[in-house]
Amino acid sequence: MAKRDYYEVLGVAKNASDDEIKKAYRKLAMKYHPDRNPDSKDAEDKFKEVKEAYEMLSEPEKRAAYDQYGHAGVDPSMGGFGGAGGQGFGGFADAFGDIFGDIFGQGGPGGRGGRGGPQVYRGADLRYNMEITLEQAANGFDTQIRVPSWEECEVCHGNGAKPGTKPETCPTCNGAGSVRMSQGFFSVQQTCPKCHGTGSYIPEPCTNCHGSGKIKKTKTLEIKIPAGIEDGMRIRSSGNGEPGVNGGPAGDLYVEIHIKAHNVFERDGDDLHCQMPISFATAALGGDIDAPTLHGKATFEVPEGTQTGKTFRLRGKGIKGLRASYPGDLYVHVQVETPVKLNDAQKQMLRDFDASLKEGGARHSPQSKGWFDRVKQFFE
């Protein structure tokens, strides 16, 4: 089968930088790593293909040969670059270890105990979605959450073996956790397929934990929600993610905040907005009105002749953000309410009132007068 283009394998352009190639490799290596896909032959093949592509494109000399001659420039079976006596894959293990040291937090294959020992991986991070009110976001609060956790199995005391038995050294890798696979003139170090990098296997697994050595339970965590937090922000609880592998560090727990929609206010950063109805009389005559805030009420003055849509700014009545020195503002958007369900006497009063306004023309209703002047031609 013809080999795929190495740039296509990594999903990068032919002019990709070294950092772009490394980033693409890390992402794909994480996705197809055998430890994450223990029973997938397809993932294993893709992982090998990704490793080969990265090895070629990460070294300037090999990349230059590949760019000029294609696979013939780097495949020893084709008589090209890197054949017998050439550089070959001598630096592969070092490059592989460096990359996986970045990905898993400990020195990649070979693990923390040195090359050839069981592989050590950091545990995965977890996410906890928390829904809170706008008031809680503005004021902050302390709360408790219950999250899944893993505790040592009380039956096997964490070794995963049935009582009376114990784990044995893996016969495939002799306890190293990794094996070397020969591919042509070079060899590649990879995770042991039998013990999956642990260096040992369990002939008779514990029936309580099924050989994992851990029991899944729940634990309660104290979480502090700071005042001014915004929707989508995350709070990290270090070490409360999934446990590491082979003694690796635990991952972190991220509490992601989701703020419920409020029935009065809309938040815009540190500012708040609200729609407030006012009576026809108040809009016409003006006066003091009380507006709601997150901390009580605030009084402001509405001038005579206020129109629907007029916005009033109440300074310092918004939310004090996490990094703000002062609170934001509250913007009140007034809506003049038209009275409904009038009795006969009220209707007559409005008719008389309307007639008196028409006598004044533009003096009382400047917008209406101007509008009718613009459209009167359509009524002639």
Wavefront OBJ file of the C-alpha trace (Angstrom):
o trace
v 0.000 0.000 0.000
v 1.342 3.425 -0.946
v 2.292 5.637 1.963
v 0.274 8.777 2.638
v 1.884 12.160 2.372
v 3.486 13.007 5.733
v 2.020 16.512 5.761
v -1.417 15.027 5.107
v -0.944 12.551 7.961
v -0.321 15.401 10.427
v -2.908 17.684 8.826
v -0.496 20.582 8.237
v 0.551 22.636 5.234
v 3.834 21.946 3.440
v 5.171 25.288 4.679
v 4.148 24.610 8.295
v 6.531 25.800 10.997
v 8.294 23.429 13.393
v 5.930 24.522 16.176
v 2.856 23.814 14.023
v 4.177 20.346 13.178
v 4.940 19.600 16.821
v 1.519 20.833 17.938
v -0.264 18.702 15.328
v 1.769 15.649 16.358
v 1.005 16.092 20.043
v -2.717 16.325 19.338
v -2.813 13.211 17.149
v -0.495 11.227 19.420
v -2.822 11.906 22.341
v -5.808 10.799 20.256
v -4.368 7.521 18.957
v -2.016 6.514 21.802
v -2.330 2.746 22.553
v -2.926 3.400 26.255
v -6.072 5.309 25.341
v -7.161 2.795 22.702
v -6.022 -0.574 24.114
v -8.213 -2.715 21.850
v -8.107 -0.709 18.622
v -5.856 -1.994 15.833
v -6.869 0.980 13.688
v -5.751 3.454 16.360
v -2.457 1.584 16.740
v -1.782 1.800 12.993
v -2.619 5.502 12.915
v -0.386 6.103 15.932
v 2.552 4.472 14.144
v 1.833 6.481 11.002
v 1.731 9.733 12.974
v 5.027 8.907 14.718
v 6.717 8.167 11.410
v 5.473 11.416 9.865
v 6.655 13.464 12.823
v 10.075 11.795 12.845
v 10.629 12.766 9.232
v 9.267 16.303 9.377
v 10.786 17.278 12.736
v 14.373 16.914 11.540
v 15.450 19.593 9.024
v 17.734 17.291 6.987
v 15.124 14.567 6.593
v 12.377 17.083 5.891
v 14.463 18.711 3.161
v 15.091 15.313 1.551
v 11.398 14.445 1.762
v 10.334 17.795 0.315
v 12.662 17.288 -2.647
v 12.283 13.577 -3.381
v 9.175 12.465 -1.481
v 9.188 9.046 0.195
v 12.039 7.949 -2.061
v 14.263 10.498 -0.371
v 13.823 9.007 3.098
v 12.920 5.336 2.559
v 16.060 3.144 2.696
v 14.333 0.412 0.697
v 14.213 2.847 -2.216
v 17.904 3.644 -2.007
v 17.325 7.205 -0.933
v 18.278 9.270 2.109
v 18.921 7.506 5.418
v 19.977 4.107 4.038
v 22.666 1.816 5.422
v 25.377 3.922 6.950
v 23.074 6.954 6.994
v 21.580 8.758 9.956
v 18.489 6.540 10.059
v 16.256 6.883 13.127
v 18.938 7.215 15.776
v 17.256 10.219 17.411
v 13.747 8.794 17.441
v 13.533 7.737 21.091
v 14.754 11.137 22.260
v 12.260 13.033 20.104
v 9.451 10.713 21.150
v 10.277 11.085 24.844
v 10.456 14.887 24.613
v 7.050 15.098 22.997
v 5.350 12.784 25.468
v 7.022 14.534 28.368
v 5.119 17.629 27.240
v 1.870 15.745 26.732
v 1.725 13.693 29.908
v 3.709 15.845 32.300
v 6.327 13.149 33.020
v 9.086 11.878 30.783
v 6.924 10.033 28.249
v 7.690 6.385 27.532
v 9.951 5.083 30.252
v 8.096 7.230 32.743
v 9.332 9.014 35.805
v 11.508 6.067 36.791
v 13.738 6.520 33.729
v 13.681 5.136 30.230
v 12.608 1.507 30.223
v 10.495 1.715 33.401
v 6.704 1.749 33.709
v 5.120 4.765 32.028
v 3.762 7.475 34.298
v 0.820 9.586 33.139
v -0.998 12.528 34.660
v -4.683 11.925 35.325
v -7.306 13.502 33.098
v -8.963 16.778 34.057
v -12.661 16.778 34.959
v -15.337 19.427 34.434
v -18.224 20.208 36.760
v -20.998 22.479 35.446
v -22.484 24.769 38.093
v -25.556 26.936 37.506
v -25.875 30.028 39.722
v -28.081 33.116 39.917
v -27.061 36.627 38.915
v -27.246 37.671 42.564
v -24.849 34.874 43.534
v -22.475 35.884 40.761
v -22.514 39.502 41.919
v -22.034 38.792 45.621
v -19.994 35.581 45.610
v -20.581 32.670 47.971
v -19.127 29.462 49.393
v -20.678 26.147 48.461
v -20.103 22.402 48.452
v -20.174 20.030 45.503
v -20.079 16.250 45.299
v -17.791 14.770 42.665
v -16.661 11.238 41.767
v -13.384 10.083 43.286
v -11.302 6.937 43.491
v -10.257 5.371 46.767
v -7.994 2.437 47.500
v -9.817 -0.884 47.423
v -10.160 -2.117 50.997
v -10.090 -5.770 49.884
v -6.818 -5.852 47.921
v -5.328 -2.723 49.529
v -4.759 -1.144 46.152
v -2.679 -3.776 44.349
v -5.611 -5.098 42.289
v -4.879 -8.753 43.067
v -7.167 -11.272 44.717
v -6.328 -11.714 48.440
v -3.648 -14.384 48.813
v -2.144 -13.550 45.408
v -0.058 -10.676 44.104
v 0.804 -8.971 40.805
v 3.585 -10.630 38.853
v 6.295 -9.197 36.641
v 5.123 -8.915 33.065
v 6.836 -11.648 31.012
v 6.550 -9.658 27.789
v 8.537 -6.593 28.874
v 10.222 -8.067 31.980
v 8.792 -5.278 34.098
v 10.006 -2.424 31.883
v 6.525 -1.337 30.824
v 7.653 -0.918 27.225
v 9.021 -3.055 24.435
v 11.080 -2.373 21.327
v 9.557 -3.244 17.991
v 11.875 -3.622 14.995
v 10.776 -1.984 11.779
v 13.334 -2.499 9.047
v 16.707 -1.105 10.052
v 15.442 0.763 13.102
v 13.508 -0.054 16.245
v 10.740 1.808 18.020
v 9.990 1.751 21.739
v 6.292 1.434 22.519
v 3.978 0.579 25.401
v 3.915 -3.091 26.329
v 0.714 -4.581 24.844
v 0.269 -7.048 27.726
v 0.678 -4.866 30.829
v -0.131 -1.504 29.151
v 2.921 0.158 30.642
v 2.557 -0.963 34.271
v 5.410 -3.490 34.199
v 3.279 -6.143 35.876
v 0.104 -8.098 35.336
v -2.482 -9.616 37.672
v -3.156 -13.340 37.143
v -6.122 -13.335 39.567
v -7.825 -9.921 39.785
v -9.591 -8.760 42.929
v -13.320 -9.383 42.584
v -14.179 -6.198 44.460
v -12.335 -3.722 42.220
v -11.897 -6.008 39.181
v -8.143 -5.540 39.269
v -8.047 -1.755 39.238
v -7.015 -1.426 42.901
v -9.479 1.454 43.296
v -13.159 1.859 44.099
v -15.211 4.703 42.650
v -16.945 6.808 45.283
v -17.990 10.416 45.753
v -16.375 13.148 47.796
v -17.480 16.577 48.949
v -15.405 19.616 48.016
v -15.578 23.155 49.352
v -15.726 25.639 46.474
v -15.466 29.423 46.790
v -17.277 31.399 44.091
v -15.726 34.896 43.966
v -17.877 38.026 43.693
v -18.107 39.357 40.144
v -17.553 36.047 38.373
v -18.838 35.924 34.792
v -20.665 33.319 32.766
v -18.318 30.685 31.322
v -15.480 31.304 33.767
v -13.839 28.269 35.375
v -12.559 27.676 38.890
v -9.758 25.124 39.242
v -9.603 22.654 42.110
v -6.088 21.221 41.880
v -5.615 17.471 42.174
v -9.316 16.610 42.212
v -9.492 15.209 38.684
v -8.957 11.595 37.700
v -6.051 9.757 39.362
v -2.752 9.416 37.527
v -1.415 6.198 36.045
v 1.470 4.343 37.694
v 1.917 6.961 40.384
v 1.460 9.948 38.100
v -0.152 13.135 39.470
v -3.918 13.470 39.544
v -5.633 15.794 37.105
v -7.540 18.903 38.106
v -11.244 19.587 38.512
v -12.628 22.633 36.713
v -15.908 24.110 37.949
v -17.479 25.907 34.984
v -19.931 28.663 35.889
v -23.231 29.150 34.070
v -25.355 32.129 35.162
v -29.125 31.740 34.879
v -31.118 34.270 32.887
v -32.558 36.933 35.212
v -36.190 38.061 35.045
v -35.273 41.751 35.494
v -31.648 42.393 34.575
v -29.390 41.634 31.648
v -25.661 41.652 32.303
v -23.101 43.219 29.989
v -19.683 42.833 31.591
v -19.867 44.825 34.818
v -22.943 46.792 33.682
v -26.598 45.882 34.101
v -29.567 46.774 31.905
v -33.269 46.676 32.725
v -36.504 47.646 30.980
v -38.780 49.724 33.222
v -42.387 50.718 32.463
v -43.563 54.179 33.574
v -47.030 55.664 33.407
v -48.182 58.055 30.723
v -48.657 60.747 33.358
v -45.163 60.296 34.826
v -43.614 60.475 31.369
v -45.501 63.666 30.581
v -45.152 65.438 33.930
v -41.823 64.030 35.138
v -41.003 63.019 38.692
v -38.944 60.725 40.886
v -39.191 56.975 40.370
v -37.572 53.990 42.109
v -35.524 51.547 40.062
v -34.573 48.039 41.253
v -30.905 47.149 41.766
v -29.158 44.023 43.029
v -28.735 45.768 46.382
v -32.125 47.376 46.947
v -33.663 50.336 45.154
v -32.267 53.516 43.640
v -34.251 56.716 43.045
v -33.737 58.877 39.981
v -35.591 61.738 38.311
v -37.522 61.438 35.074
v -37.805 64.811 33.290
v -41.012 66.133 31.749
v -41.816 64.793 28.301
v -39.792 61.575 28.605
v -40.289 59.320 25.586
v -40.285 55.536 25.309
v -36.761 54.164 24.917
v -35.088 56.918 26.922
v -32.124 55.469 28.846
v -31.017 56.618 32.279
v -27.578 55.750 33.650
v -27.232 55.041 37.370
v -23.532 55.080 38.133
v -22.092 52.411 40.406
v -25.300 50.364 40.520
v -23.977 47.511 38.394
v -21.610 44.678 39.349
v -18.040 44.939 40.582
v -16.085 42.572 38.347
v -13.283 40.295 39.464
v -10.570 42.657 38.299
v -12.488 45.935 38.589
v -11.761 48.712 41.076
v -15.308 50.070 40.922
v -18.748 48.626 40.185
v -20.271 49.016 36.754
v -23.418 51.021 36.023
v -27.121 50.263 35.765
v -28.866 51.388 32.580
v -32.625 51.841 32.934
v -34.517 51.848 29.634
v -37.972 53.349 30.233
v -41.067 52.209 28.392
v -44.070 54.558 28.490
v -47.104 52.401 29.190
v -50.349 53.109 27.367
v -53.351 52.808 29.721
v -55.860 50.037 28.953
v -59.431 49.147 30.009
v -60.552 52.754 30.501
v -64.073 53.627 31.637
v -66.237 56.093 29.748
v -65.299 59.069 31.908
v -61.571 58.389 31.455
v -61.983 58.001 27.716
v -63.783 61.327 27.472
v -61.071 63.007 29.516
v -58.466 61.716 27.083
v -60.484 62.897 24.085
v -60.684 66.369 25.585
v -56.998 66.238 26.442
v -56.088 65.159 22.914
v -58.148 67.972 21.425
v -56.358 70.521 23.578
v -52.988 69.136 22.478
v -53.900 69.483 18.825
v -54.632 73.144 19.377
v -51.005 73.589 20.459
v -49.622 71.638 17.490
v -45.879 71.185 17.431
v -45.510 72.841 20.810
v -46.981 69.772 22.563
v -46.194 66.942 20.150
v -43.116 67.891 18.101
v -42.455 64.368 16.818
v -46.041 63.806 15.685
v -46.229 67.212 13.982
v -42.962 66.642 12.147
v -44.006 63.176 11.037
v -47.364 64.321 9.666
v -45.629 67.116 7.772
v -43.428 64.502 6.057
v -46.270 62.152 5.090
v -49.161 64.537 4.410
v -48.580 64.242 0.645
v -49.699 60.617 0.811
v -53.103 61.659 2.128
v -53.824 64.338 -0.501
l 1 2 3 4 5 6 7 8 9 10 11 12 13 14 15 16 17 18 19 20 21 22 23 24 25 26 27 28 29 30 31 32 33 34 35 36 37 38 39 40 41 42 43 44 45 46 47 48 49 50 51 52 53 54 55 56 57 58 59 60 61 62 63 64 65 66 67 68 69 70 71 72 73 74 75 76 77 78 79 80 81 82 83 84 85 86 87 88 89 90 91 92 93 94 95 96 97 98 99 100 101 102 103 104 105 106 107 108 109 110 111 112 113 114 115 116 117 118 119 120 121 122 123 124 125 126 127 128 129 130 131 132 133 134 135 136 137 138 139 140 141 142 143 144 145 146 147 148 149 150 151 152 153 154 155 156 157 158 159 160 161 162 163 164 165 166 167 168 169 170 171 172 173 174 175 176 177 178 179 180 181 182 183 184 185 186 187 188 189 190 191 192 193 194 195 196 197 198 199 200 201 202 203 204 205 206 207 208 209 210 211 212 213 214 215 216 217 218 219 220 221 222 223 224 225 226 227 228 229 230 231 232 233 234 235 236 237 238 239 240 241 242 243 244 245 246 247 248 249 250 251 252 253 254 255 256 257 258 259 260 261 262 263 264 265 266 267 268 269 270 271 272 273 274 275 276 277 278 279 280 281 282 283 284 285 286 287 288 289 290 291 292 293 294 295 296 297 298 299 300 301 302 303 304 305 306 307 308 309 310 311 312 313 314 315 316 317 318 319 320 321 322 323 324 325 326 327 328 329 330 331 332 333 334 335 336 337 338 339 340 341 342 343 344 345 346 347 348 349 350 351 352 353 354 355 356 357 358 359 360 361 362 363 364 365 366 367 368 369 370 371 372 373 374 375 376 377 378 379 380
